[in-house]
Amino acid sequence: MQNKSSYNPVGRLQIWKVYEDRDKERELVWDERNTITSGMGVGLSHLFSASGSTSIADYQIINFQIGTGGDFDDYGASTYKLQTPLTSTEYGENASFVKETFQPIESGSLGSSKTFGKIRFSNIHKINKTAVRFTIVLDPNTANITEQLDEIGLFMRNPRGLTPHSPILVAYRPFIGITKTSDYSLIFIWTIQF
């Protein structure tokens, strides 16, 4: 008898516009499944084989990037980075989250330094025994650039236990282009089912 186990995490991304001057009026602009990338497998293999970081905190999914280079024709489980992630300047001086600079793991090696947002622990919720919801908020003062936002990624903090931290992309999704302005907050609600 063979014991076959399967592990098939899935996710869903919703994007909402919330208008401050319209009594918090909300508009759903995106609601689709996302792609769990091979980085999730890499991170979890380091965890379960005890070959990476010795701190459980390094396996948390608490970083993200948003970008302007999303391509619906060129993404999948092998995606390991955003095409055009925002820089610290593009997020803005008064970003609604902590910005950090790291060299991410990209295709097995360390990539160049990039800016990451840090998801507040208060914006990470256990939905049930196997699902977690991440909420990323770009308030009216954040990421108001002329280019359209059209890609987002979630990152595991530091599965190899490197110093400084080196995140790895674990979930990715291109989406319809959105021109972010100071008229509204853009809220990303990302649920991953393990």
Residue pairs with C-beta under 8 A, 6 or more apart in sequence:
9 36
9 40
9 192
9 193
9 194
10 33
10 36
10 192
10 193
11 33
11 34
11 35
11 36
11 171
11 190
11 191
11 192
11 193
12 31
12 32
12 33
12 34
12 190
12 191
13 30
13 31
13 32
13 33
13 34
13 152
13 173
13 175
13 188
13 189
13 190
14 28
14 30
14 31
14 188
14 189
14 190
15 28
15 29
15 30
15 31
15 175
15 178
15 186
15 187
15 188
15 189
16 26
16 27
16 28
16 29
16 186
16 187
16 189
17 26
17 27
17 29
17 178
17 184
17 185
17 186
17 187
18 24
18 25
18 26
18 27
18 184
18 185
18 186
18 187
19 25
19 26
19 27
19 183
19 184
20 140
20 183
20 184
20 185
21 183
29 176
29 178
30 175
30 176
32 173
32 175
34 171
34 172
34 173
34 190
35 75
35 76
35 77
35 79
35 171
35 172
35 173
36 77
36 170
36 171
36 192
37 77
37 78
37 79
37 80
37 169
37 170
37 171
37 172
38 77
38 78
38 80
39 80
39 105
39 155
39 156
39 168
39 169
39 170
40 156
40 170
40 171
42 105
42 159
42 168
43 52
43 59
43 156
43 159
43 168
43 170
44 59
45 51
46 52
46 53
46 59
46 159
46 160
47 59
47 159
52 58
52 59
52 159
52 160
52 161
53 59
53 158
53 159
53 160
53 161
54 161
55 161
57 157
58 156
58 157
58 158
58 159
58 161
58 165
59 156
59 157
59 159
60 156
60 157
61 119
61 124
61 132
61 134
61 154
61 155
61 156
61 157
61 170
61 171
61 192
62 118
62 119
62 121
62 124
62 155
62 157
63 100
63 102
63 116
63 117
63 118
63 119
63 154
63 155
63 156
63 157
63 167
64 116
64 117
64 119
64 134
64 136
64 152
64 153
64 154
64 155
64 188
65 82
65 85
65 86
65 114
65 115
65 116
65 117
65 152
65 153
65 155
66 82
66 85
66 86
66 117
66 136
66 138
66 143
66 149
66 151
66 152
67 82
67 83
67 84
67 85
67 86
67 149
67 150
67 151
67 152
67 153
68 84
68 86
68 145
68 147
68 148
68 149
68 150
68 151
69 82
69 83
69 84
69 150
69 151
70 83
70 150
70 151
70 173
70 174
70 175
70 177
71 83
71 174
72 174
75 172
75 173
75 174
79 169
79 172
80 105
80 106
80 107
80 168
80 169
81 104
81 106
81 107
81 111
81 153
81 169
82 151
82 152
82 153
82 169
82 172
83 151
84 151
85 114
85 115
85 153
86 115
86 143
86 145
86 149
87 115
88 99
88 101
88 115
90 143
90 145
91 99
91 115
91 117
91 142
91 143
92 141
92 142
92 143
92 144
94 141
94 142
95 117
95 141
95 142
95 143
96 137
96 138
96 139
96 141
96 142
96 185
97 117
97 118
97 119
97 120
97 136
97 137
97 142
98 117
98 118
99 115
99 116
99 117
99 118
100 115
100 116
100 117
100 118
100 165
101 113
101 114
101 115
101 116
102 113
102 114
102 116
102 164
102 165
102 166
102 167
103 110
103 111
103 112
103 113
103 114
103 164
103 166
104 110
104 111
104 114
104 116
104 155
104 166
104 167
104 168
104 169
105 111
105 159
105 160
105 166
105 167
105 168
106 169
110 162
110 166
116 155
116 167
117 136
119 134
119 135
119 136
123 134
123 135
123 136
123 137
124 132
124 133
124 134
124 135
125 132
125 133
125 135
126 132
127 133
127 191
130 193
130 194
131 191
131 192
131 193
131 194
132 191
132 192
132 194
133 189
133 190
133 191
134 154
134 188
134 189
134 190
134 191
134 192
135 187
135 188
135 189
135 190
136 152
136 187
136 188
136 190
137 185
137 186
137 187
137 188
138 180
138 185
138 186
138 187
138 188
139 185
140 181
140 182
140 183
140 184
140 185
141 182
142 180
143 149
143 180
143 186
144 180
144 181
144 182
145 180
146 179
148 177
148 178
148 179
149 177
149 178
149 179
149 180
149 186
150 174
150 175
150 176
150 177
150 178
151 172
151 173
151 174
151 175
152 172
152 173
152 175
152 188
152 190
153 169
153 171
153 172
153 173
154 169
154 170
154 171
154 172
154 190
154 192
155 167
155 168
155 169
155 170
156 167
156 168
156 170
157 165
157 167
158 165
158 166
158 167
159 168
160 166
171 190
171 192
178 186
180 186
